[in-house]
Amino acid sequence: MKIGKHYEIQKVTQEDFSLLAESLNIKYSVLSKIFDDFAKKYTTAFEELKDDEKISRDVLNSILQVVKSRF
């Protein structure tokens, strides 16, 4: 999936999300709110998963770090 100018999530910036909002014909503030809400729920879910001994905390921390840096 392309977001803004990029297909790779590592390269996506705030400008790309602005372009996505424009292409969807919605205000950036609306899209930002959607992603903020998503990030909060995602972060909470990952924090809860850390208590599961079957799941690697290192992997979860790596994913969570990316999510927090992007959103």
Short mmCIF file of the C-alpha atoms (twelve columns), coordinates in Angstrom:
data_MODEL
# 
_entry.id   MODEL 
# 
loop_
_atom_site.group_PDB 
_atom_site.id 
_atom_site.type_symbol 
_atom_site.label_atom_id 
_atom_site.label_alt_id 
_atom_site.label_comp_id 
_atom_site.label_asym_id 
_atom_site.label_seq_id 
_atom_site.Cartn_x 
_atom_site.Cartn_y 
_atom_site.Cartn_z 
_atom_site.pdbx_PDB_model_num 
ATOM 1  C CA . MET A 1  0.000   0.000   0.000  1 
ATOM 2  C CA . LYS A 2  1.320   3.393   -0.911 1 
ATOM 3  C CA . ILE A 3  1.124   6.167   1.678  1 
ATOM 4  C CA . GLY A 4  1.908   9.535   0.182  1 
ATOM 5  C CA . LYS A 5  5.006   9.000   -1.947 1 
ATOM 6  C CA . HIS A 6  6.224   5.729   -0.426 1 
ATOM 7  C CA . TYR A 7  5.431   2.044   -0.351 1 
ATOM 8  C CA . GLU A 8  7.893   1.278   2.454  1 
ATOM 9  C CA . ILE A 9  6.697   2.178   5.968  1 
ATOM 10 C CA . GLN A 10 10.250  3.071   7.010  1 
ATOM 11 C CA . LYS A 11 10.212  5.981   4.559  1 
ATOM 12 C CA . VAL A 12 6.744   7.350   5.384  1 
ATOM 13 C CA . THR A 13 6.746   10.813  6.931  1 
ATOM 14 C CA . GLN A 14 4.125   13.195  8.244  1 
ATOM 15 C CA . GLU A 15 4.059   14.815  4.801  1 
ATOM 16 C CA . ASP A 16 3.076   11.452  3.318  1 
ATOM 17 C CA . PHE A 17 0.141   11.194  5.716  1 
ATOM 18 C CA . SER A 18 -0.862  14.708  4.681  1 
ATOM 19 C CA . LEU A 19 -0.820  13.597  1.034  1 
ATOM 20 C CA . LEU A 20 -2.877  10.527  1.976  1 
ATOM 21 C CA . ALA A 21 -5.497  12.707  3.669  1 
ATOM 22 C CA . GLU A 22 -5.620  14.941  0.608  1 
ATOM 23 C CA . SER A 23 -6.083  11.937  -1.701 1 
ATOM 24 C CA . LEU A 24 -8.923  10.687  0.535  1 
ATOM 25 C CA . ASN A 25 -10.472 14.155  0.472  1 
ATOM 26 C CA . ILE A 26 -10.437 14.487  4.257  1 
ATOM 27 C CA . LYS A 27 -8.741  16.971  6.555  1 
ATOM 28 C CA . TYR A 28 -5.327  16.004  7.858  1 
ATOM 29 C CA . SER A 29 -6.578  16.612  11.414 1 
ATOM 30 C CA . VAL A 30 -9.237  13.913  10.945 1 
ATOM 31 C CA . LEU A 31 -6.701  11.411  9.625  1 
ATOM 32 C CA . SER A 32 -4.304  12.342  12.413 1 
ATOM 33 C CA . LYS A 33 -7.003  11.712  15.040 1 
ATOM 34 C CA . ILE A 34 -7.745  8.301   13.526 1 
ATOM 35 C CA . PHE A 35 -4.066  7.335   13.655 1 
ATOM 36 C CA . ASP A 36 -3.619  8.751   17.164 1 
ATOM 37 C CA . ASP A 37 -6.525  6.638   18.406 1 
ATOM 38 C CA . PHE A 38 -5.141  3.600   16.580 1 
ATOM 39 C CA . ALA A 39 -1.669  4.121   18.048 1 
ATOM 40 C CA . LYS A 40 -3.040  4.348   21.599 1 
ATOM 41 C CA . LYS A 41 -5.004  1.112   21.202 1 
ATOM 42 C CA . TYR A 42 -2.073  -0.602  19.499 1 
ATOM 43 C CA . THR A 43 0.327   0.501   22.233 1 
ATOM 44 C CA . THR A 44 -2.004  -0.753  24.962 1 
ATOM 45 C CA . ALA A 45 -2.413  -4.105  23.229 1 
ATOM 46 C CA . PHE A 46 1.349   -4.519  22.891 1 
ATOM 47 C CA . GLU A 47 1.936   -3.631  26.522 1 
ATOM 48 C CA . GLU A 48 -0.547  -6.356  27.493 1 
ATOM 49 C CA . LEU A 49 1.196   -8.876  25.217 1 
ATOM 50 C CA . LYS A 50 4.489   -8.300  27.031 1 
ATOM 51 C CA . ASP A 51 3.060   -10.280 29.944 1 
ATOM 52 C CA . ASP A 52 2.734   -13.374 27.742 1 
ATOM 53 C CA . GLU A 53 5.871   -15.456 28.225 1 
ATOM 54 C CA . LYS A 54 5.430   -17.135 24.837 1 
ATOM 55 C CA . ILE A 55 6.002   -13.875 22.986 1 
ATOM 56 C CA . SER A 56 9.436   -12.312 22.655 1 
ATOM 57 C CA . ARG A 57 9.645   -8.994  24.489 1 
ATOM 58 C CA . ASP A 58 12.470  -7.918  22.184 1 
ATOM 59 C CA . VAL A 59 10.279  -8.358  19.121 1 
ATOM 60 C CA . LEU A 60 7.375   -6.541  20.754 1 
ATOM 61 C CA . ASN A 61 9.622   -3.686  21.876 1 
ATOM 62 C CA . SER A 62 11.023  -3.335  18.353 1 
ATOM 63 C CA . ILE A 63 7.561   -3.172  16.802 1 
ATOM 64 C CA . LEU A 64 6.283   -0.821  19.483 1 
ATOM 65 C CA . GLN A 65 9.232   1.501   18.964 1 
ATOM 66 C CA . VAL A 66 8.451   1.766   15.249 1 
ATOM 67 C CA . VAL A 67 4.773   2.414   15.930 1 
ATOM 68 C CA . LYS A 68 5.546   5.152   18.441 1 
ATOM 69 C CA . SER A 69 8.041   6.819   16.097 1 
ATOM 70 C CA . ARG A 70 5.628   6.815   13.156 1 
ATOM 71 C CA . PHE A 71 2.449   7.869   14.938 1 
# 
